[in-house]
C-alpha cells in the first residue's frame, strides 16, 4: 500500500510541477472517530498511509480527525505566486465500499482478501484549478497553456492578382 501511495503522490507532484506549481506541503488525516465514521472505524488510522518517500518530501503533518468518513486522506496544498495556499489534490483511502459491496480477491497466498479503494482528485475541479493557474501566472499563461497559441500576419503589402488567359483570334 505504501508503495502505491508513494507512486500516486509522486505522480501528483510531478503533474502539478508541470503547471509551474512547485511550492507544496501536505497533511495526512486519520479517519474520523469511530462514532462518526461508517463501519464503526473499520480500517481507520494512518498506518495505511505509510511513510513513503513522497510524503516525507512534502513534510507531512498528520492530524487526528478531518479525514473522509470512509478512511484517511492525504491532501496536497500548493502556494501560488503571491503566497496563498490552495488545496490542489487529495488521495483518500476507502475501506467502506469494498466492505459494503463485499468485494474480495484471491491473493498470492491463495486466500481471500478485502481490497482497499483509493480515490484521487488530481486537480480538484478543473474550473477551480484553471482559476488558480490564471491567478498564479497573473493572466500571462505559458505559451503551451495559452488559449491562443499562434497568430498569423500577412507579409505582402498588396494582394496578388490572378493572371487572366489571353485569347488570340
N, C-alpha and C positions, 0 to 999 in steps of 0.2 A: 504494500500500500504506500509506503513512504517513497519508494522509487517512482511510482506512478504520479503521486502528488508533486514530487520534485520535478518530474518531466513536464507536467502541466504548468507549474509555476514558472519554470524556465521559459516555456513557450510564451506565456503571458508577458513576461518581462521583455523578451526579445521583440514580440509583436508591438507592444506599446513603445519600445525604444525606436522602432522603425518610423513611428509618427513623431519622434522628437521629444517624447515624454520619458525622461530618464532619471528623474529625481523621485524615488519611490520609498515607501515604507509600508509595512503590513501589520495586521493584527490577526491573530487567530483567536477564535472564540469557542469556548466549550458550548455544548448544547445547554439549553435552559435547565433549571432544576427539574427533577423528576415530576413534580406536581404540575408543571406547565408544559411538559413535552408529551408527544404521542408515545404510546407504549411504555409509559412509566419510566422513561430514561434509558430504555434498552439501547445498548450500544453507544451511550453518550461518552463524554470525556474527550480529551485531546490526544489520547495515546495514538489514535489512528492518524493524526496529522503528522506524526513522525518528526524527526529532526533533520529534514532534508537540507541539502546544500543551498538550494534557492531560498528557502525560508530563513536560514541563518544569514544569508547575504542581505536580506531585507531588514534585519534587526527586528525580528518578530517580538511582539509583546502580547503574551497570552492573557486573556481576560476571562473571568468566570461569568457565565451567562451571556446573553446577547447573540448566541448562535441561533440558527434557524430551529424551528420547533421539532425538526426531524433529525438534527445532528449538528456537529461542529462545522465551522466555516473558516476560510482564510479570506481576508479582504485586502486587496491591494489598493493603496492610496497613492496618488501622484500629485506633485506640486507643479503648478503651471508657472509661466514666466514671471508672474508678479507675486508668487509665493503662496497662493491659495491652494488648499488641498481639496481633492475630489476623489470620491470612491470610484475607481475605474473598473476593476474586475473582482469577481468573487468565485471561489471554488468551495462547494459545500458537499459534505458527506451526508448521504441519506440512508438511514438504517430502516426506515419505516415502510417505504414502498415495497422493497423485497419481502418484508415480513407480511405485509397486508395482501400481497398477491402470491404469497407462498412460493417465491422464486427459489430455485436451487440449481446447483450444478454439481457435477461429479468431478472432484479434484484429482490431482495426480496420484493421491493416496487411495483412490477408488472409494472415497467416502463422500457423502452428500454434504455440501456447504451452502451457506446463505451468502449471496453476493452483497456487496456494499455499492450503492449507486453513487456516482459523482456528478453533480450538477455544476456547470461552469457558465459564467457570463463574462465573456471576454471584454466587451465594451460597455456593458450595461445596455441602455437603449442607444441606438445608432444616432438618434437626433441629439441626445444629450452629449454623446461623445463628439459629434461634429461641432456643437456649440463650444465645448471645452477647447477643441483644437483651434477654432476661429479666434477665441479669446487668447489662447496661448501664443499664437502667431500674430496677434493684433490685425487679423484680416489678410496679412500678406503670406498666404499659404505657399509652401514649396511648389515648384513647377510641377512635379509629378502628382501633386494632390490638388492643384488648382483646377477649378471647373473649366476655365478657358485655357487650353493647352497651347494653342498657336493662333496666329493671325496671319493673314496674307495681305500683301500690298502689291500694287502694280509697279513695275519698273519703267515702263514706257510712258511717254507723255502723250502720245497720240495712239489712237486705235488703228490697227492695220485695216486696209480696205481689201476686199476680196477682188481678185482680178476678174475682169469680165472677158468673155470669149469674143474675139473679133471675127466677124464673118466676112469672107471675101466673095464678092459677087461679080 
